[in-house]
Amino acid sequence: MSVADFRGRTTGPADLFLQLWERAVEWSHVQREDALRRPDIVRALMTDLVMEDDGQVAVDALIEAIAETLDGSDDRDRGSILDAMEILDEVFAAVHPRSALLAPSRAPRPRSPEWLRDLGEARTLGRPFAQSDTRIVLPRGPFTTTARSQANLNGETLEDRFNFLTVAPRFLDVHGRSLPVRSQVVGHEVFTGVPGPGNAGREAIGVVVVAERADELDIRREEHDGRPFLDIRASETVPAGQRFFDGVQKLGALDIAMAPELTMSEVEALRYADALSKAQEQKPRLSIAGSGAGRVGDVRGRFENVSLAFNASGRELWRHSKVWPYAMTPAQVAGFKWDPIDPGQNLAESLVDGDHFTVADIDSLGRVITLICQDFQIKPAVAEAVRLYQPDWVLVPVLDSGTDFGRWTHQRAYDLSVESNARYVVASSLALSDQAEIQGYPDLPVAVLVGPRGPTPDPDRTYAARAVGIIKCHISEPMCGRLSWGDGSEAWTQTNLARPKPEPPF
């Protein structure tokens, strides 16, 4: 099958890219590498054809031009598909968020065709460039840093061939359950979006602990059909929303502010948002208001464990409900000095699980995925989302007894960081550290940050160098801390989990 076989089968340039992708993704790596490509100068001339204002006319002209150069060989046919995809990919540079973040150039920019302007406008209204029953076409991430290249994975992939477009799954598999991925586009508007410019590459991250001591969590045990369940919430004596707000005010200018898991109910998160809406002082560009019980429960009195995201004006941008409830072993229960459970039992969270994921495109800050604690461990869904959506940020509120170097959160972020140039921020409270009597409390890390130092592998064939940083509380009332990404402070080092890649056999 060549590009010529797609005559009359598409609804426009983005739909053609999607249909070509669905064909090319079925080829082997060697078949894509062996594809016979047209010279750069020929592809440049063909690019002019898709600058027609009418998208269907542009597609027809491109298909006909490429069809004239076919010779009937499989390698040339496959090359025609990759050529068309590359031509379309480059045209979409004009409406890619990364282009808007670049310093303005004095060079004249070519006029964008009307079909491209229409697709760019439709995206800001929440409509994809194109979609099928299972896939979606969207701008390739990340927006604020260099995209992953084939050198990162030491091997060919279809998605790494393009700069401005990608195709990602509309559903992720969670242990046999197919959950939809909802795309949310957040513009630059002051009241409804997240204005720029920010501090790309040096973003300031702030964490407010909220639950500082063991007695600031309300821990309840319940049983259902003979099985134990755990319900954890911030104590009613803790003014969680106000404490979060007070902390971010003391931390100064922040790009991202986070509170930990199960410290901020939906009610308290909305109180925080109300405080933001009334404040005149510097406010975080993006706030992830921890997580906690939603406002509406089920017939058994269980609630979603929900995390709300707000802009500086206190407007809700999106929300994520925890998908995978955590279950503790008897040994883990004993470590927190709680009443024991029987051998062979698990102490599971009492909650209503979420039914979707959200990928939020904040055009001034980057593509963001929010996960809650155990969600971070979902395999292979999270790795697939990171690999194919290529987020700038993965933000994870957790409830744990620590976030220091070498713990599971550091290990998981490190493992995922080879899939993309995303930056990971995992934030926890100190309440369980107090409960478990962890040595050093309260002078313990409350967040771990993991991400690449550079976009390409080191010359010695190890993984691309990745940085790891920790946040400790340098302010005590309320307990909170901040760190700017890769600022050279002692809080940053190269991650100590790196292992050399094995040398290839040939």
N, C-alpha and C positions, 0 to 999 in steps of 0.2 A: 504494500500500500504506500502511495506517495501523496504529496500535497494535492496533486491533481484529483485524487479520489474524493476530496472534500468540497468539490464544486457543488454549490447549491445546498450544502448541508449545515451551514452555520448562520447565526443571527448577527454576527459582527466580529470585530477583531479579538475581543477577549474570549468570546465563545470558541473562535478558531483556536486560540492558544490552548484552551482547556481540552478540546477534542484532540489536538495534536499531542498534548501531554499524555492523555489517556492511552494513546497509541505508543508513544515513545517509552513510557514507564514499563511497558511489557517486554522491551528488548533487554538482552543481556548487556552487561558492561562492555564486553568486547564488540558487540554489534554497534553500540553507540560510538565506541572509539574508532571503529573501522568505517563509519559513515563518511562518504565522500562529500566534502563541503565545497561551496563556491568561494572564489577569492573574495577578500574583504572589499575590494573595490566594486565587485558585482553586487554584493549584499548592500553596500552603501547606496548604489543606484536604485536598488529595489526598495530601499527605505522610503524614497521619495514617493513611491506609489501609494503607500498607506497614509500619506498626508492629505488625501482627499477628505473633504468634510463629511461625506456620506460614508458611514462605516462599511456598509455592504459593498459599495462601489470599490472602496479601498481593499477589502478582502478579495473580491473577484479579480482585481488588477494584480494583486500579489500572487495569487494562485496561478493565474495565467502566465505571468512572467517566469515563475519558477518551473512551471510545467514545460515550457519551451526548451529547457535545458536538460530534461530527463533523457536517459539513454536506455531505460528498461532494467538496469542492474539493481539488485537489492540495496547495495551500498549507496548508490546514487539516490534511490528512493528515500532511504532513511536520512541521507544528508539533506534532502529537500525539506523534510519535516523539521529537522534541527535548524536549518537556515531560516525557515519561516518563523519559528519560535524565537530565534535570536533577534530577528528584525523587529518583531512585535515587542519583545522585551525592552529593547532600547528606546522605542517610541514612548513607552510608559514611564520613562524617566521624568518626563515633564510633570506628572501628577503623583510622583512618589514622595512621601513625607520627608525622606532623606534630602531630596533636592531643596525643599523649603528651608532646611536647617543649615545648608551650606552658605558660606559667605557669598554675597551677591557678586556676580562677575560683570565686568564692563563689556564683555563680548556680547554681541547681539544674539538673542535666543531665537530659534526658529519658531514660527507661528504654530501653535498646536491646532490640529484639526478639530472640527466641531464635535465629532464623535468622542474624541478623547476628553475634551472639556466636559461633555455631558457625563461621561463615566466618572470623572473626577468629582463632579458635583454630586452625582448619585451616591458615591461612596460616603461623602460627608453626611448624607441623610440615612446611612445605614444599609445601603444596598450594595451587594458585592459586584465586582467587575463582571463576574459570570459564575454560574454554579450548575452542577449536575445533581443527581440524587445523592451522591456520596462525596463529592469534592467541591471545593470553592477556590476561585481565583482571587488573590489579594496581593497587596504590595509585599515584596519580600522583606523580611526583617533581617537584622535589626535596623532601627532608624538612626540611632545615635552613635554607632560604632561600625567598624568594618565587618562586612558579612563574612560568614565562614566560606573558605575556599576548599577546593579539592585537596589542597596540601594539608588541611587540618585533619582529614580522615585518612590521608594516605591512600586514596582510592577514588575512582569515578563515581559520582552520583548525578542523577538527572537534575535535582534541585540546585546543585552547586554550579550548574552551567549558566545560570541567569543572574542578573544583577537587580532587576526591579520587579519582577513578577515571580510568584510561586503558586503552587497548587497544594492545598492542605486538606486533610479529611474533615468532613462535617460531623463525624461521630468518632468517639474514642471508646475502645473496649475496656470495661472495668469488670474483670472477672466474669466475662460472658454477658455482661449487661452493656448495651450500646447506648452511650449518653451523648446528646448533641453538644456541639461547641457553638456558643453564641458569640458573634462578633459585635463589638461595640466600638464606635469611632468617636473620639473625643477631640474636638477642635481647639482652636487657640482663644476662643472668646473668654472674656474675663468672668462672666457670671455663669456660663454654662460649660466652660471648658477649662483647659489648663494653658495659660498664656506662656509664651516664650519671650526671649530666649532664656535658657537655663544655663547650667554649668556643665555642658556635655563633657563627659569623661571625668569630671571632678564633682559629681553630685554629692550634696550633703545629706546624710541619712541620720535620722534621729529616732531613738526608741525610748518610750516612757513605760516603765515597768508596770504601773497601775497596782497590781497585787504584789506587795513588797514582803509580806510575812505570811506564814502558814495560816494564821487566824483570819486573813483577809480573803480566804476562799471558803465558801460554804460547800462542804463535801457530804453528799447524802448517798446512802446505800438503799437499794430497793431490790425486790425479787419478783420475777415473773416466770411462772411455770418451773419453779425450782432453780432458776438461773439468776446469779447476782448481776446487778447493773449499777453503774456509777453515774451520778449526776453532780457535776461540778459547776459552780457559778461564783462570781465575785460576791462577797458578802454584801448584804444590804447596807451595812455601815460604811461601805467604801463608796465615796462619790466618784465613780469611775470616769464618767464623762468630763467632769470638772477637773479631775486629776490629770487626765490626758491633755486637756486644753492647757492647764497650768504648766505642764511639762514642756509642751512644744513652744509655749511663749518664752520660757527660760532658755531654751536651746537656740533661739535665734533663727536666722534664715535657714530653712530646710527645703530641699527638693522633695524628699519623701519622709513622712513621719509614720511610725508604726507603733501599735500596742500589741500585746501578746494575746494568744488564744485564751478563751474563757475568762476574760477580764472585762469585756464590754458587751453587755446585752444590747439588743437592738434599741431598746429604750434609752440606754446610756449613750449609745453611739449617736442617736438623734439629738440628745442633749449636747453632746460635743459639737455636732454640726450646727446647732442653734448658736452656740457660743462663737463658732467661727463666723457665722453670718453677721454677727453684731460687732465683731472685733475690728479695730482700725489698725492694729499693729501688724508687723510682719507675720505671715501665716504660711504653713507648708503648702507647696504647690499641689501635693497629693498626700492624702492621709488614708492609711489602712487602719481602720478603727478596731484592731484586734479581732476578736470574735466572741460570740456568746449567744444566749438563747434568743430566738426570734420572738415576735409578739403573739403569734398564733400557734397553738399546740394541737396535737391529735387527740383522739378519744382517750388515750392512756396518759395524757398529760405530758407527752414528750414534745420537745421543740427542736427546730433546726438549730444547728450550730453555725451561725451566719456571720460573715464578715462584710462590712460595708466600706465602700471607697468613696471619699469626698474630695472635691476640689477646694481651693482656698476660700471660696464663698460659702462653703457648707452644703453645696449641692451634691446629692448622691449621684455618682457616676455609674456604678454597677455594684452588684453584690454576689458573693459566692457562699454557698452552703456546703458544709463538709460532706464529702461523698462517701468516705470510708471510715466508719467508726473504729476507734482503737479498742483493743482488748488486751488486758494486762494478765500476765502469768502469775501464779502464786508467789514466785520469787520476787517479782517486781512489786507486788502488793506488800510483801514483807519489808521491802526496802523503804517503803514510805511509812512503815509502822502503823498500817491500818489493820483492821480486823482481818484475819486470814480467810482465804477461800479454800475450798476442798481441792486436793490434788486432782488434776485433770480438768478443772474448771478454768475459765477465764473471766475476768471482771471487765465487762464491756461497757462502753459509753451508752447512756440512755439518750437517744436522740432520733430525730427524723432525718434520714440521709438525703442529701441533695440529688437533683436529677439532671444537672447539666454543668458544663464548664463555661467560663467566659474568657475570651481573649480580647483585651481592651487596647485599641490603638490610640494612644495619646500622642498626637502628631508632634508635640513639642518636647515630649519626654521619652517616648519610645513605646514599644509593644509590651504590655504587662499581662502576666498571668498570676492570679492569686490562688494559693492552695492553703489548706489548713492542716497542719501537723501530719497525721497519717496519710492524707492525700498525697503528700510528697513521695510516699513509698509505693504508690500504685504502679504496677508494672504489667505490660510495657507502655501503658497509656501516657504517662508523664514524659517518658523519654521520646515517644512519638510526637507529642505536642511540641516539645522543645526542638526536636530535629526538623520538623516540617513547618512549624509556625515561626521559628527563630525569634523568640522574644528578646527584648532588651533586658527585661526584669522578670524574675520569678520571686514573688514576695510571699513569705510563709510564716504566719503567726503560729507558734507552738506553745504547748504547756509541757514543760520538762524541768528536770532538776539541773540542767546546765546546757550551755551551747559552746563549750570550749573546743579547742583544737582536738581533732581525732574522734569526737563523738559522732553519732550516727548522722546528725544534720550536716556536719562538715564532710563526712564520707559521701553522703548521698549527693550533695551539691558538687563535690569534686567529680564523682562518677558521671554526672549529667553534663558537666561543663565541657567535656570533649565533644558533645553533640552540637554545641553552638557557642557563640560569643556572648551568651546571656550572662547577666550578673544576678547572683542569688543573695537574698537577705532573709535570714531566719531569726526571728525575735521571740524571746521567752520572758516570762516573769521570774521573780525570785521566790515565789511562795513555796513551790515544791522543793527548792534548794533548802529552804528553812525547814520544811517538813521532814526531809531526808537527812537533815543535819550534815549537809555537805561542807567539808572543811573549806574555810576561807570565806564563807557567807558573812556579809553580803558583798564582799569585794570579788565578785565573780562576773564573767562575761554574760551579758544579757542578749547578745546578738552575735552571729557569725556571718561574715560577708565573703563570698567566694566568686571569683570571676577571672577572666583571662587578662594577663598583662599585655599580651600582644596577639595579633590575629593569625600568626603562622607558627609552625613548629620550630623548635630550636635546631641548630645545625647538627647536634649530636643525635637527632632522630628520636628524642624524647617527646612527650606530649607538649603542646604549646604551654609556655610558662603561665601558671595561674597564681593569682594573688589570693591570700586569705587574710582577713582582718577581723578583729573583735571589737565590740563596743562594751565598755564598762560604764557604770554610772559615776560621772564626775560631778553631778548635782544630786543632792540628797533630799531635797524637799520641793517637789516629789522626786523620787529616784529616777534619773534619766541620763542619757548620754548621747553623744553624736560622733560621727566620723565622716570625713569626706573621702570619696573613693580614690584610692591610690595616692593619698597626699604625702607619702613619704614618712609618715610618723611611725613610731615604734609599734603601733597597733597593727601594722601591715607586715607581712612577710610572704615569701613564696611558699605555697602549700607544701607541707611535709609528707603528703600522701602520694606524691608523684612517683611513678615507676617507669623505667625505660620501656619503650615498645620493643618487642622482639624484632631482630633483624629479619628481613624477608629471606626466604630460602634461595632466591636468585638475585 
